[in-house]
Amino acid sequence: MPQIANKVALVTGASRGIGRATAIALAQANARVVATARSESDLHELRDEVRKAGGTLTIATGDATREADVERVVTVALNTYGTIDILVNNAGIGILGNLAESSIADFDDQFAANVRSVFLFSRLAIPYLVKQRGNLVNIASISGLKGFARASIYAASKFAVIGMSRSLDIELGPLGVKVTAICPAGVNTDWAIGTGLTREQVATIDRLRPETIADAVLYAVRQPANARITELIVYPMSEGGHQ
């Protein structure tokens, strides 16, 4: 597989869960990582861990739903490394519940975090990804391929990410950019804890490790020049069925 050493990778939602695991995995593969999230303290801990292990990681605190913050984060990446080879759009939230009991804020917050953030980061990174013939990876969800009870708004936002990813694959593929949507089933993270799930409920479910999804990101961005993975679905062995 092609190596990603010295490539510049920007990872959103990098303070916890899949984003954190992905930033660490990319740094271990000798990529130069720019990690962004809202939690500055978590990002500092991530940077210290990566640097102690000999990796290269720069942090840029910001809200992935705010245009000014996104512009500033991208500027940090460009000022530090001069380009972007890999963009991993991972930032997102989940608020579960029956639709009739959901608020307008529940809808707006999920579409902002899960869809608007992908739009904001992608539109700024794409010119550099085209120059570098790079990779655009969107962390979607199995919920972007099939519906689930009490997750209609979340699923709608992830269906939007799948639609955006499929369209960008057609738009950017001829320009040399590989677009991948990664669709995990349940992952053992803080996702929806306190917004529809409890830790006790999560503990009863066989969930994937964040590092497993990070491995999927690495697999996608290491494809040879004449190959691309457009969608990658990851289930735990205990879960049956398909979309």
C-alpha positions as CSV (number, residue, x, y, z in Angstrom):
1,M,0.0,0.0,0.0
2,P,1.2,3.6,-0.7
3,Q,2.7,5.3,2.3
4,I,1.3,8.5,3.9
5,A,4.5,9.6,5.6
6,N,4.8,13.4,5.5
7,K,1.4,13.9,4.1
8,V,-0.7,16.6,5.8
9,A,-3.9,15.3,7.4
10,L,-6.5,17.6,8.9
11,V,-8.9,15.7,11.4
12,T,-12.0,17.3,12.8
13,G,-13.6,16.3,16.1
14,A,-10.2,15.0,17.1
15,S,-10.4,15.4,20.9
16,R,-12.3,12.2,21.5
17,G,-13.5,8.9,20.1
18,I,-13.0,8.2,16.4
19,G,-11.4,11.5,15.7
20,R,-8.8,11.1,18.4
21,A,-8.0,7.5,17.4
22,T,-7.7,8.6,13.7
23,A,-5.3,11.5,14.6
24,I,-3.1,9.1,16.5
25,A,-3.2,6.4,13.8
26,L,-2.2,9.0,11.1
27,A,0.6,10.3,13.3
28,Q,1.8,6.8,13.9
29,A,1.9,6.4,10.1
30,N,4.2,9.5,10.0
31,A,1.6,11.8,8.6
32,R,1.8,15.5,9.8
33,V,-1.5,15.9,11.6
34,V,-3.6,19.0,12.3
35,A,-6.2,18.1,15.0
36,T,-9.1,20.3,15.6
37,A,-12.0,20.2,18.1
38,R,-13.7,22.6,20.6
39,S,-12.0,21.2,23.7
40,E,-8.6,22.8,24.0
41,S,-7.6,20.7,27.1
42,D,-8.3,17.4,25.3
43,L,-6.4,18.6,22.3
44,H,-3.4,19.5,24.4
45,E,-3.5,15.9,25.9
46,L,-3.6,14.5,22.4
47,R,-0.7,16.6,21.2
48,D,1.4,15.5,24.2
49,E,0.6,11.9,23.7
50,V,1.5,12.0,20.0
51,R,4.7,14.0,20.4
52,K,5.9,11.7,23.2
53,A,5.5,8.8,20.8
54,G,7.6,10.7,18.2
55,G,4.7,11.8,16.0
56,T,4.0,15.2,14.5
57,L,0.7,16.9,15.5
58,T,-0.5,20.5,15.5
59,I,-3.7,21.6,17.3
60,A,-6.2,24.2,16.4
61,T,-9.1,24.8,18.6
62,G,-12.4,25.7,16.9
63,D,-16.1,25.0,16.4
64,A,-16.6,23.0,13.2
65,T,-20.0,24.6,12.7
66,R,-18.7,28.2,12.6
67,E,-17.3,29.6,9.4
68,A,-14.8,31.9,11.1
69,D,-13.4,29.1,13.2
70,V,-13.1,26.7,10.2
71,E,-11.3,29.4,8.2
72,R,-8.9,29.9,11.1
73,V,-8.2,26.1,11.5
74,V,-7.5,25.7,7.8
75,T,-5.2,28.7,7.9
76,V,-3.3,27.1,10.8
77,A,-2.8,24.0,8.6
78,L,-1.7,26.0,5.6
79,N,0.6,28.3,7.6
80,T,2.2,25.3,9.3
81,Y,2.5,22.9,6.5
82,G,1.7,24.7,3.3
83,T,-1.1,22.3,2.0
84,I,-3.6,19.7,2.9
85,D,-3.4,16.1,1.5
86,I,-6.0,14.4,3.6
87,L,-9.2,15.8,5.2
88,V,-11.1,13.6,7.7
89,N,-14.5,15.1,8.5
90,N,-15.3,13.4,11.8
91,A,-17.0,16.1,13.9
92,G,-20.5,15.3,14.8
93,I,-23.2,14.7,17.4
94,G,-26.2,12.5,18.1
95,I,-29.4,13.5,19.8
96,L,-31.8,10.5,20.0
97,G,-35.5,10.6,20.7
98,N,-38.9,10.4,19.1
99,L,-39.4,13.0,16.4
100,A,-42.6,14.4,17.9
101,E,-40.8,15.1,21.1
102,S,-37.7,16.6,19.4
103,S,-37.0,20.3,19.4
104,I,-36.0,22.6,16.5
105,A,-32.7,23.0,18.3
106,D,-32.2,19.2,18.2
107,F,-32.6,19.4,14.5
108,D,-30.5,22.5,13.9
109,D,-27.7,21.3,16.2
110,Q,-27.4,17.9,14.5
111,F,-27.4,19.3,10.9
112,A,-24.9,21.9,11.9
113,A,-22.5,19.5,13.5
114,N,-23.0,16.6,11.1
115,V,-23.5,18.3,7.7
116,R,-22.6,22.0,7.8
117,S,-19.2,21.1,9.3
118,V,-18.5,18.8,6.3
119,F,-19.5,21.5,3.9
120,L,-17.4,24.2,5.6
121,F,-14.2,22.2,5.9
122,S,-14.5,20.5,2.5
123,R,-15.1,23.7,0.5
124,L,-11.9,25.2,1.9
125,A,-9.8,22.1,1.6
126,I,-10.8,20.9,-1.8
127,P,-8.6,23.2,-3.8
128,Y,-5.6,21.8,-2.0
129,L,-6.8,18.3,-2.2
130,V,-7.1,18.7,-6.0
131,K,-3.5,20.0,-6.2
132,Q,-2.2,17.1,-4.1
133,R,-4.5,14.5,-5.6
134,G,-5.5,13.8,-2.0
135,N,-8.2,12.1,0.1
136,L,-11.4,13.4,1.5
137,V,-12.8,11.1,4.1
138,N,-16.2,11.6,5.7
139,I,-17.2,9.7,8.8
140,A,-20.8,8.9,8.1
141,S,-22.7,6.1,9.8
142,I,-24.7,3.0,9.1
143,S,-27.5,5.4,10.0
144,G,-26.8,7.1,6.7
145,L,-27.8,4.0,4.8
146,K,-30.8,2.8,6.8
147,G,-33.2,4.3,9.3
148,F,-33.5,3.6,13.0
149,A,-36.3,4.3,15.5
150,R,-35.6,7.4,17.7
151,A,-32.8,8.5,15.3
152,S,-34.7,10.1,12.4
153,I,-33.0,13.5,12.6
154,Y,-29.6,11.9,13.1
155,A,-30.2,9.5,10.3
156,A,-31.3,12.3,8.0
157,S,-28.1,14.2,8.7
158,K,-26.0,11.1,8.0
159,F,-28.0,10.4,4.8
160,A,-27.0,13.9,3.8
161,V,-23.3,13.1,4.4
162,I,-23.6,10.0,2.2
163,G,-25.3,12.1,-0.5
164,M,-22.6,14.7,-0.4
165,S,-19.9,12.1,-0.4
166,R,-21.3,10.3,-3.4
167,S,-21.7,13.6,-5.3
168,L,-18.2,14.7,-4.4
169,D,-16.8,11.4,-5.6
170,I,-18.3,12.1,-9.1
171,E,-17.2,15.7,-9.0
172,L,-13.7,15.3,-7.7
173,G,-12.8,11.8,-8.9
174,P,-11.8,13.1,-12.4
175,L,-9.6,15.6,-10.7
176,G,-7.7,12.9,-8.8
177,V,-9.3,13.3,-5.4
178,K,-10.5,10.1,-3.7
179,V,-13.7,10.6,-1.7
180,T,-14.6,8.0,0.9
181,A,-17.6,7.7,3.3
182,I,-17.0,5.4,6.2
183,C,-20.1,4.0,7.7
184,P,-19.6,2.4,11.1
185,A,-22.3,0.7,13.2
186,G,-22.2,1.5,16.9
187,V,-18.8,2.6,18.2
188,N,-17.8,2.7,21.8
189,T,-17.5,6.5,22.2
190,D,-19.3,9.2,24.1
191,W,-21.7,9.6,21.2
192,A,-25.3,10.4,22.4
193,I,-24.3,9.8,26.0
194,G,-26.7,12.1,27.9
195,T,-28.6,12.9,24.7
196,G,-30.6,9.7,24.3
197,L,-28.3,7.0,25.7
198,T,-26.8,6.2,29.1
199,R,-23.4,4.6,29.8
200,E,-25.3,1.6,31.3
201,Q,-27.2,1.1,28.0
202,V,-24.0,1.4,25.9
203,A,-22.3,-1.1,28.2
204,T,-24.9,-3.8,27.2
205,I,-24.2,-3.4,23.4
206,D,-21.3,-5.0,21.5
207,R,-19.7,-1.9,20.0
208,L,-16.7,-1.3,17.7
209,R,-13.6,0.3,19.1
210,P,-12.6,3.8,17.8
211,E,-9.3,2.4,16.7
212,T,-11.1,0.0,14.4
213,I,-12.6,2.9,12.5
214,A,-9.2,4.7,12.5
215,D,-7.8,1.6,10.8
216,A,-10.5,1.9,8.2
217,V,-9.5,5.5,7.5
218,L,-5.9,4.4,7.1
219,Y,-7.0,1.6,4.7
220,A,-9.0,4.1,2.6
221,V,-6.2,6.7,2.2
222,R,-3.5,4.1,1.5
223,Q,-5.2,2.8,-1.7
224,P,-3.0,2.7,-4.8
225,A,-3.3,5.6,-7.3
226,N,-5.7,3.7,-9.6
227,A,-8.1,2.6,-6.9
228,R,-10.5,4.3,-4.5
229,I,-13.0,3.2,-1.8
230,T,-16.2,5.2,-2.1
231,E,-18.0,3.6,0.9
232,L,-16.7,1.4,3.7
233,I,-19.2,-0.2,6.1
234,V,-18.0,-1.6,9.4
235,Y,-20.1,-3.9,11.6
236,P,-19.2,-5.7,14.7
237,M,-19.3,-9.5,14.2
238,S,-22.2,-9.8,16.6
239,E,-24.5,-7.6,14.5
240,G,-26.4,-9.1,11.6
241,G,-28.1,-7.6,8.6
242,H,-27.2,-5.0,6.0
243,Q,-28.7,-1.9,4.7
